[in-house]
Amino acid sequence: MNSPSNMNLCMIGCGQHAWSSHGPAQARYAAQHPEVRLAACSDVEPGKAERYAERFGFGRAYTDALVMLEAEKPDAVALVVPEAVTTDLAAAVLERGLPVLIEKPPGRTIEEVDRLIAAAERIGRGGAVPHQVALNRRYVPLVREVRRRLAVLGDATRIEHLHYEMTRVDRRDPDFSVTAIHGIDAVRYLAASDFADVRFRYQEHPHLGPGVANIFMDAVMASGCTAHLAFCPTAGVVVERATVHASGHTFFLRVPMWDAFDSPGRLEHVENGRPVADLTGDSVSDGPASWERGGFFAEYAAFLGDLAAGRTPTPSLREARQSVAVAEAMRQRRSELRP
């Protein structure tokens, strides 16, 4: 880092997702932390980086990310590019010893993730190059509130079952696992446990396109709790909802992604049949914008705050590895997985 009080941030990838979520979060964080400088951004498509720089306050624009890294020598990098090129670019950043926030998925296969882990740990000199995978449901304020409440209740309140539902409208992606990884990882985060045994079922819709399907997972977690996950990409509504059943407690969670049907989100906590809390996303979020309710600002605050304080960001590539493994099994249309 340039000095204890200054941090230069570079951005790789200035497409729609960067524009809608990352850019606003970066601009707000820099406005609140004068020691953070939005140094430069890059995109291979001419004009995109210039528009992004102008909109969010970056100092310079490039069409070559590696040229930018050599010229700017940043203290931190955000990487938001298509999954087909994520691993190669993330490896290039890590091999330069630069801390990086990597948009999900960090790799489409375990082999790709292991390549990045090796790069981070080879260059890290006794540890790993600081990095964080942008599995942002872990930073959605309402999701974190469920984890907080469970922690307050303590070990006696054992999670028994989790249900996670993700629906979209007319998503005919041949590989929905790239989006489903968010639900997969959210279940791991809410359960505070990895998967131990996963069974998959597929309801194929070839008339809608190759690979289009509803996908269902029944799982047992390492903690002993069970989980059911349902992914329906061509449904009639955009929602993500979770139900968490624990001893004497149930949490009904409507995750506020974008300004969709459940916005601004809701969390209902019921104890022994009695409602004890009913919270909206606005009541616990950093602000009313979808990128605030959806955890993008909190994600940057965690990543950049951890770097400034010398803490290890989370989730790391090692922490994200099992989520990639489950998503890969889904892509391969496997019937079961025992990670």
PADRENLO-58079 format. One record per residue (C-alpha): residue number from 1; x, z, y. Coordinates in nm, 2 decimals. Each point is the difference from the previous one (the first is absolute). Layout:
<rs>
<k=NUM&c1=X&c3=Z&c2=Y> .
...
</rs>
This chain:
<rs>
<k=1&c1=0.00&c3=0.00&c2=0.00> .
<k=2&c1=0.13&c3=-0.08&c2=0.35> .
<k=3&c1=-0.02&c3=0.36&c2=0.12> .
<k=4&c1=-0.19&c3=0.31&c2=-0.09> .
<k=5&c1=-0.26&c3=-0.09&c2=0.27> .
<k=6&c1=-0.04&c3=-0.38&c2=-0.05> .
<k=7&c1=-0.15&c3=-0.21&c2=-0.28> .
<k=8&c1=-0.02&c3=-0.38&c2=0.00> .
<k=9&c1=-0.28&c3=-0.15&c2=-0.22> .
<k=10&c1=-0.01&c3=-0.36&c2=-0.12> .
<k=11&c1=-0.31&c3=-0.17&c2=-0.15> .
<k=12&c1=0.02&c3=-0.27&c2=-0.27> .
<k=13&c1=-0.33&c3=-0.19&c2=-0.03> .
<k=14&c1=-0.25&c3=-0.05&c2=0.28> .
<k=15&c1=-0.31&c3=-0.13&c2=-0.19> .
<k=16&c1=-0.36&c3=0.11&c2=0.00> .
<k=17&c1=0.06&c3=0.34&c2=-0.18> .
<k=18&c1=0.29&c3=0.08&c2=0.23> .
<k=19&c1=-0.21&c3=-0.09&c2=0.30> .
<k=20&c1=-0.31&c3=0.20&c2=-0.09> .
<k=21&c1=0.17&c3=0.32&c2=-0.13> .
<k=22&c1=0.37&c3=0.03&c2=0.03> .
<k=23&c1=0.05&c3=-0.13&c2=0.35> .
<k=24&c1=-0.26&c3=0.24&c2=0.16> .
<k=25&c1=0.15&c3=0.30&c2=-0.19> .
<k=26&c1=0.36&c3=-0.10&c2=0.11> .
<k=27&c1=-0.10&c3=-0.04&c2=0.36> .
<k=28&c1=-0.18&c3=0.33&c2=0.01> .
<k=29&c1=0.28&c3=0.19&c2=-0.17> .
<k=30&c1=0.26&c3=-0.15&c2=0.24> .
<k=31&c1=-0.22&c3=0.09&c2=0.30> .
<k=32&c1=-0.01&c3=0.36&c2=-0.11> .
<k=33&c1=0.37&c3=0.02&c2=-0.10> .
<k=34&c1=0.22&c3=-0.15&c2=0.28> .
<k=35&c1=0.30&c3=0.03&c2=-0.23> .
<k=36&c1=-0.15&c3=-0.27&c2=-0.22> .
<k=37&c1=0.07&c3=-0.36&c2=0.12> .
<k=38&c1=-0.18&c3=-0.30&c2=-0.14> .
<k=39&c1=0.32&c3=-0.21&c2=-0.01> .
<k=40&c1=-0.11&c3=-0.33&c2=-0.16> .
<k=41&c1=-0.23&c3=-0.17&c2=-0.24> .
<k=42&c1=0.02&c3=-0.31&c2=-0.22> .
<k=43&c1=-0.22&c3=-0.25&c2=-0.18> .
<k=44&c1=0.10&c3=-0.33&c2=-0.16> .
<k=45&c1=-0.30&c3=-0.18&c2=0.17> .
<k=46&c1=0.11&c3=-0.10&c2=0.35> .
<k=47&c1=-0.20&c3=0.17&c2=0.27> .
<k=48&c1=-0.13&c3=0.29&c2=-0.21> .
<k=49&c1=0.28&c3=0.24&c2=0.08> .
<k=50&c1=-0.02&c3=-0.09&c2=0.38> .
<k=51&c1=-0.37&c3=0.08&c2=0.01> .
<k=52&c1=0.05&c3=0.32&c2=-0.20> .
<k=53&c1=0.28&c3=0.11&c2=0.23> .
<k=54&c1=-0.21&c3=-0.06&c2=0.31> .
<k=55&c1=-0.31&c3=0.17&c2=-0.14> .
<k=56&c1=0.17&c3=0.32&c2=-0.14> .
<k=57&c1=0.31&c3=0.04&c2=0.23> .
<k=58&c1=0.29&c3=-0.12&c2=-0.22> .
<k=59&c1=0.31&c3=-0.10&c2=0.20> .
<k=60&c1=0.10&c3=-0.32&c2=-0.18> .
<k=61&c1=-0.14&c3=-0.25&c2=-0.25> .
<k=62&c1=0.17&c3=-0.18&c2=-0.29> .
<k=63&c1=-0.09&c3=-0.25&c2=-0.27> .
<k=64&c1=0.28&c3=0.12&c2=-0.23> .
<k=65&c1=-0.03&c3=0.36&c2=-0.12> .
<k=66&c1=0.36&c3=0.03&c2=-0.12> .
<k=67&c1=0.13&c3=-0.14&c2=0.33> .
<k=68&c1=-0.21&c3=0.26&c2=0.18> .
<k=69&c1=0.14&c3=0.28&c2=-0.21> .
<k=70&c1=0.36&c3=-0.10&c2=0.06> .
<k=71&c1=-0.06&c3=-0.04&c2=0.38> .
<k=72&c1=-0.21&c3=0.31&c2=0.06> .
<k=73&c1=0.15&c3=0.24&c2=-0.25> .
<k=74&c1=-0.32&c3=0.21&c2=-0.01> .
<k=75&c1=-0.04&c3=0.36&c2=-0.11> .
<k=76&c1=-0.32&c3=-0.08&c2=-0.18> .
<k=77&c1=-0.19&c3=-0.31&c2=-0.13> .
<k=78&c1=-0.36&c3=-0.07&c2=-0.08> .
<k=79&c1=-0.06&c3=-0.27&c2=-0.26> .
<k=80&c1=-0.35&c3=-0.16&c2=-0.01> .
<k=81&c1=0.03&c3=-0.34&c2=-0.18> .
<k=82&c1=-0.18&c3=-0.18&c2=-0.29> .
<k=83&c1=0.07&c3=0.17&c2=-0.34> .
<k=84&c1=0.18&c3=-0.31&c2=-0.13> .
<k=85&c1=0.29&c3=0.07&c2=0.24> .
<k=86&c1=-0.02&c3=0.38&c2=0.04> .
<k=87&c1=0.25&c3=0.09&c2=-0.26> .
<k=88&c1=0.27&c3=-0.24&c2=0.11> .
<k=89&c1=-0.03&c3=0.10&c2=0.37> .
<k=90&c1=-0.03&c3=0.38&c2=-0.09> .
<k=91&c1=0.32&c3=-0.04&c2=-0.20> .
<k=92&c1=0.18&c3=-0.16&c2=0.29> .
<k=93&c1=-0.10&c3=0.28&c2=0.23> .
<k=94&c1=0.09&c3=0.28&c2=-0.25> .
<k=95&c1=0.34&c3=-0.17&c2=-0.08> .
<k=96&c1=0.08&c3=0.03&c2=0.37> .
<k=97&c1=-0.07&c3=0.37&c2=-0.02> .
<k=98&c1=-0.29&c3=-0.02&c2=0.24> .
<k=99&c1=-0.30&c3=0.24&c2=-0.03> .
<k=100&c1=-0.32&c3=-0.21&c2=-0.08> .
<k=101&c1=-0.37&c3=0.04&c2=-0.02> .
<k=102&c1=-0.11&c3=-0.25&c2=-0.27> .
<k=103&c1=-0.35&c3=-0.14&c2=-0.01> .
<k=104&c1=-0.17&c3=0.02&c2=-0.34> .
<k=105&c1=0.06&c3=-0.11&c2=-0.26> .
<k=106&c1=0.38&c3=0.04&c2=0.03> .
<k=107&c1=0.02&c3=-0.22&c2=-0.31> .
<k=108&c1=-0.24&c3=-0.17&c2=-0.24> .
<k=109&c1=0.19&c3=0.12&c2=-0.30> .
<k=110&c1=0.18&c3=0.31&c2=-0.11> .
<k=111&c1=0.32&c3=-0.20&c2=-0.02> .
<k=112&c1=-0.03&c3=-0.09&c2=0.37> .
<k=113&c1=-0.06&c3=0.36&c2=0.10> .
<k=114&c1=0.29&c3=0.12&c2=-0.21> .
<k=115&c1=0.22&c3=-0.26&c2=0.18> .
<k=116&c1=-0.10&c3=0.16&c2=0.33> .
<k=117&c1=0.06&c3=0.35&c2=-0.13> .
<k=118&c1=0.35&c3=-0.10&c2=-0.12> .
<k=119&c1=0.07&c3=-0.16&c2=0.34> .
<k=120&c1=-0.11&c3=0.31&c2=0.19> .
<k=121&c1=0.19&c3=0.24&c2=-0.22> .
<k=122&c1=0.32&c3=-0.22&c2=-0.02> .
<k=123&c1=0.03&c3=-0.01&c2=0.37> .
<k=124&c1=-0.13&c3=0.35&c2=0.07> .
<k=125&c1=0.33&c3=0.19&c2=-0.04> .
<k=126&c1=-0.11&c3=0.30&c2=-0.19> .
<k=127&c1=-0.37&c3=-0.05&c2=0.04> .
<k=128&c1=-0.21&c3=-0.31&c2=0.08> .
<k=129&c1=-0.04&c3=-0.21&c2=0.31> .
<k=130&c1=-0.31&c3=0.16&c2=0.17> .
<k=131&c1=-0.31&c3=-0.20&c2=-0.08> .
<k=132&c1=-0.38&c3=0.03&c2=-0.03> .
<k=133&c1=-0.25&c3=-0.22&c2=-0.18> .
<k=134&c1=-0.31&c3=-0.07&c2=0.21> .
<k=135&c1=-0.26&c3=0.12&c2=-0.24> .
<k=136&c1=-0.20&c3=0.11&c2=0.30> .
<k=137&c1=-0.30&c3=0.17&c2=-0.18> .
<k=138&c1=0.24&c3=0.30&c2=-0.03> .
<k=139&c1=-0.01&c3=0.02&c2=0.38> .
<k=140&c1=-0.37&c3=-0.05&c2=0.06> .
<k=141&c1=-0.10&c3=0.32&c2=0.18> .
<k=142&c1=-0.32&c3=0.05&c2=-0.21> .
<k=143&c1=0.20&c3=-0.05&c2=-0.33> .
<k=144&c1=0.26&c3=0.25&c2=0.11> .
<k=145&c1=-0.28&c3=0.24&c2=0.09> .
<k=146&c1=-0.11&c3=0.00&c2=-0.36> .
<k=147&c1=0.35&c3=0.08&c2=-0.11> .
<k=148&c1=0.03&c3=0.27&c2=0.26> .
<k=149&c1=-0.32&c3=0.17&c2=-0.12> .
<k=150&c1=0.10&c3=-0.02&c2=-0.36> .
<k=151&c1=0.33&c3=0.16&c2=0.09> .
<k=152&c1=-0.17&c3=0.28&c2=0.18> .
<k=153&c1=-0.22&c3=0.07&c2=-0.30> .
<k=154&c1=0.30&c3=0.03&c2=-0.21> .
<k=155&c1=0.09&c3=-0.06&c2=-0.37> .
<k=156&c1=-0.32&c3=0.17&c2=-0.12> .
<k=157&c1=-0.20&c3=-0.30&c2=0.13> .
<k=158&c1=0.12&c3=-0.25&c2=-0.25> .
<k=159&c1=-0.10&c3=-0.36&c2=0.05> .
<k=160&c1=-0.21&c3=-0.12&c2=-0.30> .
<k=161&c1=-0.11&c3=-0.35&c2=0.08> .
<k=162&c1=0.06&c3=-0.27&c2=0.27> .
<k=163&c1=-0.21&c3=-0.31&c2=0.07> .
<k=164&c1=0.14&c3=-0.27&c2=0.23> .
<k=165&c1=-0.20&c3=-0.31&c2=0.10> .
<k=166&c1=0.14&c3=-0.29&c2=0.20> .
<k=167&c1=-0.23&c3=-0.29&c2=0.09> .
<k=168&c1=0.05&c3=-0.31&c2=0.21> .
<k=169&c1=-0.20&c3=-0.31&c2=0.10> .
<k=170&c1=0.09&c3=-0.34&c2=-0.13> .
<k=171&c1=0.36&c3=0.08&c2=-0.08> .
<k=172&c1=0.09&c3=-0.27&c2=-0.25> .
<k=173&c1=0.37&c3=0.09&c2=-0.02> .
<k=174&c1=0.14&c3=-0.11&c2=-0.34> .
<k=175&c1=0.19&c3=0.33&c2=0.00> .
<k=176&c1=-0.20&c3=0.29&c2=0.15> .
<k=177&c1=0.26&c3=0.25&c2=-0.13> .
<k=178&c1=0.19&c3=-0.04&c2=0.33> .
<k=179&c1=-0.30&c3=0.17&c2=0.17> .
<k=180&c1=-0.11&c3=0.22&c2=-0.29> .
<k=181&c1=0.34&c3=0.18&c2=0.01> .
<k=182&c1=-0.14&c3=0.19&c2=0.30> .
<k=183&c1=-0.27&c3=0.15&c2=-0.22> .
<k=184&c1=0.24&c3=0.06&c2=-0.29> .
<k=185&c1=0.24&c3=0.19&c2=0.23> .
<k=186&c1=-0.28&c3=0.19&c2=0.17> .
<k=187&c1=-0.11&c3=0.14&c2=-0.33> .
<k=188&c1=0.35&c3=0.12&c2=-0.08> .
<k=189&c1=0.02&c3=0.15&c2=0.35> .
<k=190&c1=-0.34&c3=0.18&c2=-0.02> .
<k=191&c1=0.07&c3=0.12&c2=-0.35> .
<k=192&c1=0.36&c3=0.11&c2=0.09> .
<k=193&c1=0.08&c3=-0.15&c2=-0.34> .
<k=194&c1=0.12&c3=-0.31&c2=-0.17> .
<k=195&c1=-0.19&c3=-0.21&c2=-0.25> .
<k=196&c1=0.06&c3=0.09&c2=-0.37> .
<k=197&c1=-0.24&c3=-0.24&c2=-0.17> .
<k=198&c1=-0.19&c3=-0.30&c2=0.15> .
<k=199&c1=-0.26&c3=-0.23&c2=-0.16> .
<k=200&c1=-0.10&c3=-0.31&c2=0.18> .
<k=201&c1=-0.32&c3=-0.22&c2=-0.02> .
<k=202&c1=-0.05&c3=-0.33&c2=0.17> .
<k=203&c1=-0.32&c3=-0.17&c2=0.10> .
<k=204&c1=0.12&c3=-0.35&c2=0.07> .
<k=205&c1=-0.17&c3=-0.24&c2=0.24> .
<k=206&c1=0.16&c3=-0.34&c2=-0.07> .
<k=207&c1=-0.28&c3=-0.17&c2=0.19> .
<k=208&c1=0.13&c3=0.16&c2=0.32> .
<k=209&c1=0.36&c3=-0.11&c2=-0.06> .
<k=210&c1=0.30&c3=0.07&c2=-0.22> .
<k=211&c1=0.08&c3=0.36&c2=-0.05> .
<k=212&c1=-0.31&c3=0.13&c2=0.18> .
<k=213&c1=-0.13&c3=0.31&c2=-0.18> .
<k=214&c1=-0.15&c3=0.34&c2=0.04> .
<k=215&c1=0.26&c3=0.24&c2=-0.14> .
<k=216&c1=-0.06&c3=0.35&c2=-0.14> .
<k=217&c1=0.24&c3=0.27&c2=-0.10> .
<k=218&c1=-0.06&c3=0.32&c2=-0.21> .
<k=219&c1=0.30&c3=0.23&c2=0.01> .
<k=220&c1=0.13&c3=0.34&c2=-0.09> .
<k=221&c1=0.25&c3=0.15&c2=0.25> .
<k=222&c1=0.31&c3=0.20&c2=-0.10> .
<k=223&c1=-0.18&c3=0.30&c2=0.14> .
<k=224&c1=-0.28&c3=-0.04&c2=-0.25> .
<k=225&c1=-0.27&c3=-0.11&c2=0.24> .
<k=226&c1=-0.18&c3=-0.33&c2=-0.06> .
<k=227&c1=-0.05&c3=-0.29&c2=0.24> .
<k=228&c1=-0.22&c3=-0.31&c2=0.02> .
<k=229&c1=0.09&c3=-0.28&c2=0.24> .
<k=230&c1=-0.23&c3=-0.30&c2=0.08> .
<k=231&c1=0.12&c3=-0.31&c2=0.19> .
<k=232&c1=-0.27&c3=-0.25&c2=0.10> .
<k=233&c1=0.15&c3=-0.26&c2=0.23> .
<k=234&c1=-0.31&c3=-0.23&c2=0.03> .
<k=235&c1=-0.26&c3=0.27&c2=0.07> .
<k=236&c1=-0.23&c3=0.02&c2=0.30> .
<k=237&c1=0.18&c3=0.26&c2=0.21> .
<k=238&c1=0.35&c3=0.11&c2=0.09> .
<k=239&c1=0.04&c3=0.37&c2=-0.09> .
<k=240&c1=0.24&c3=0.24&c2=-0.16> .
<k=241&c1=-0.15&c3=0.32&c2=-0.13> .
<k=242&c1=0.13&c3=0.28&c2=-0.21> .
<k=243&c1=-0.16&c3=0.30&c2=-0.17> .
<k=244&c1=0.22&c3=0.29&c2=-0.10> .
<k=245&c1=-0.14&c3=0.26&c2=-0.24> .
<k=246&c1=0.19&c3=0.33&c2=-0.03> .
<k=247&c1=-0.09&c3=0.34&c2=-0.13> .
<k=248&c1=-0.30&c3=0.11&c2=0.21> .
<k=249&c1=0.07&c3=-0.27&c2=0.26> .
<k=250&c1=-0.09&c3=-0.36&c2=0.06> .
<k=251&c1=0.12&c3=-0.23&c2=0.28> .
<k=252&c1=-0.18&c3=-0.32&c2=0.10> .
<k=253&c1=0.24&c3=-0.22&c2=0.19> .
<k=254&c1=-0.08&c3=-0.32&c2=0.19> .
<k=255&c1=0.34&c3=-0.15&c2=0.10> .
<k=256&c1=-0.02&c3=-0.17&c2=0.34> .
<k=257&c1=0.18&c3=-0.33&c2=-0.05> .
<k=258&c1=-0.03&c3=-0.23&c2=0.29> .
<k=259&c1=-0.33&c3=0.00&c2=0.19> .
<k=260&c1=-0.19&c3=-0.06&c2=-0.32> .
<k=261&c1=-0.32&c3=0.14&c2=-0.14> .
<k=262&c1=0.11&c3=0.37&c2=-0.03> .
<k=263&c1=0.18&c3=0.01&c2=0.33> .
<k=264&c1=0.10&c3=0.26&c2=0.14> .
<k=265&c1=0.00&c3=0.16&c2=-0.35> .
<k=266&c1=-0.13&c3=0.32&c2=-0.13> .
<k=267&c1=0.10&c3=0.30&c2=-0.21> .
<k=268&c1=-0.26&c3=0.23&c2=-0.16> .
<k=269&c1=0.13&c3=0.31&c2=-0.17> .
<k=270&c1=-0.25&c3=0.18&c2=-0.23> .
<k=271&c1=0.08&c3=0.34&c2=-0.16> .
<k=272&c1=-0.22&c3=0.12&c2=-0.29> .
<k=273&c1=-0.30&c3=-0.21&c2=0.12> .
<k=274&c1=0.04&c3=0.10&c2=0.36> .
<k=275&c1=0.13&c3=-0.23&c2=0.28> .
<k=276&c1=0.30&c3=0.16&c2=0.17> .
<k=277&c1=0.13&c3=-0.28&c2=0.21> .
<k=278&c1=-0.12&c3=-0.34&c2=0.13> .
<k=279&c1=0.28&c3=-0.18&c2=0.20> .
<k=280&c1=0.02&c3=-0.34&c2=0.16> .
<k=281&c1=0.31&c3=-0.21&c2=0.02> .
<k=282&c1=0.01&c3=0.04&c2=0.37> .
<k=283&c1=0.00&c3=0.38&c2=-0.02> .
<k=284&c1=0.34&c3=0.00&c2=-0.19> .
<k=285&c1=0.16&c3=-0.32&c2=0.11> .
<k=286&c1=0.27&c3=-0.07&c2=0.27> .
<k=287&c1=-0.25&c3=-0.22&c2=0.18> .
<k=288&c1=-0.31&c3=-0.22&c2=-0.04> .
<k=289&c1=0.17&c3=-0.33&c2=-0.07> .
<k=290&c1=-0.01&c3=-0.13&c2=-0.36> .
<k=291&c1=0.38&c3=0.01&c2=-0.02> .
<k=292&c1=-0.01&c3=0.37&c2=0.09> .
<k=293&c1=-0.29&c3=0.09&c2=-0.24> .
<k=294&c1=0.17&c3=-0.21&c2=-0.27> .
<k=295&c1=0.32&c3=0.19&c2=0.01> .
<k=296&c1=0.23&c3=-0.27&c2=0.15> .
<k=297&c1=0.10&c3=0.22&c2=0.30> .
<k=298&c1=0.05&c3=0.30&c2=-0.21> .
<k=299&c1=0.22&c3=-0.21&c2=-0.24> .
<k=300&c1=0.23&c3=-0.10&c2=0.29> .
<k=301&c1=0.00&c3=0.36&c2=0.14> .
<k=302&c1=0.12&c3=0.12&c2=-0.34> .
<k=303&c1=0.26&c3=-0.27&c2=-0.06> .
<k=304&c1=0.16&c3=0.01&c2=0.35> .
<k=305&c1=-0.04&c3=0.38&c2=0.03> .
<k=306&c1=0.17&c3=0.05&c2=-0.33> .
<k=307&c1=0.29&c3=-0.23&c2=0.10> .
<k=308&c1=0.04&c3=0.19&c2=0.33> .
<k=309&c1=0.00&c3=0.34&c2=-0.18> .
<k=310&c1=0.22&c3=-0.10&c2=-0.28> .
<k=311&c1=-0.27&c3=0.04&c2=-0.26> .
<k=312&c1=-0.07&c3=-0.22&c2=-0.30> .
<k=313&c1=-0.30&c3=-0.24&c2=0.06> .
<k=314&c1=-0.27&c3=-0.02&c2=-0.26> .
<k=315&c1=-0.12&c3=-0.18&c2=-0.21> .
<k=316&c1=0.33&c3=-0.13&c2=-0.11> .
<k=317&c1=0.06&c3=-0.30&c2=-0.22> .
<k=318&c1=0.03&c3=0.24&c2=-0.30> .
<k=319&c1=-0.32&c3=0.17&c2=0.10> .
<k=320&c1=-0.18&c3=-0.34&c2=0.03> .
<k=321&c1=0.14&c3=-0.13&c2=-0.33> .
<k=322&c1=-0.28&c3=0.10&c2=-0.22> .
<k=323&c1=-0.26&c3=-0.15&c2=0.23> .
<k=324&c1=0.18&c3=-0.33&c2=-0.03> .
<k=325&c1=0.01&c3=0.04&c2=-0.38> .
<k=326&c1=-0.37&c3=0.05&c2=-0.02> .
<k=327&c1=-0.07&c3=-0.29&c2=0.24> .
<k=328&c1=0.23&c3=-0.22&c2=-0.21> .
<k=329&c1=-0.19&c3=0.08&c2=-0.32> .
<k=330&c1=-0.32&c3=-0.09&c2=0.18> .
<k=331&c1=0.15&c3=-0.34&c2=0.11> .
<k=332&c1=0.11&c3=-0.06&c2=-0.36> .
<k=333&c1=-0.36&c3=0.08&c2=-0.12> .
<k=334&c1=0.13&c3=0.27&c2=-0.23> .
<k=335&c1=-0.26&c3=0.21&c2=-0.18> .
<k=336&c1=0.20&c3=0.32&c2=0.01> .
<k=337&c1=0.31&c3=0.16&c2=0.15> .
<k=338&c1=0.18&c3=0.32&c2=-0.08> .
<k=339&c1=0.25&c3=0.03&c2=0.29> .
</rs>
